[in-house]
Amino acid sequence: MNDDAMDLRARIRQTTREAISHAALRLAIEQGPNGLVLVRVQDIATAAGVSSRTYNNYFSSRAEAICAFQADQSKRAGDALSSRPVDEPLDQAVIEAMVELYTDPEPDRAGLRMIMETPELEGEALKAFSMAEGPLAVAIAARTGIDLGRDLFPAVTAAAVAGAVRVAGRHWLEAGDSESFAAILRSALSCVVPAVPPQGRKDR
């Protein structure tokens, strides 16, 4: 199989994955506060235009399907940071990368509320947002020249960033329409990312 065919296959799989995830979240929201338990796999598959078998090839649970967009978004955190200009201070690079990643598009308030405030989704939501940690730690290590295997800084900073994203999401839901998610996320991230690594280390 050539590269073009592989790329097309990957795009088709991603499109199908997103369609199932969006259908699962929409149906759960439509059912109200206890919507998750009322949505069947067959309902999700039908709404997404796929078979139940196809659904099961992509997701092992409704919670996983509903949180898939956040998981996929988080997996791109490392690439988002790597794409920033190399001469940016670490804090600015991380903040701008994460704001662009998590606010383009701005989260759907109803969808995020379902994901972050439904007890049955709590574990899957935490896992989804935490998926940013590994790729982001690798990108921080590369940017700062710090050995990821010897120094805690990249992994600890990545975990703090993932935590700040979650806290910003909860605060945004509580704040109503008073502030944009981008403004709240920027403020949260500024609490956890230093301009330069500690102990006199310098960005490359």
Buried (B, 14 or more C-beta within 10 A) or exposed (E): EEEEEEEEEEEEEEEBBBBBBBBBBBBBBEBEEEBBEEBEBEBBBBBBEBEBEBBEEBBEEBBBBBBBBBBBBBBBBBEBBBBBEEEBEBBBBBBBBBBEBBBEEEBBEEBBBBBBEBEBBEEBBEBBBBBBBBBBBBBBBBBBEBEBEEBEBBBBBBBBBBBBBBBBBBBBBEEEEEEEBBBBBBBBBEEBBEEEBEEEBEBE
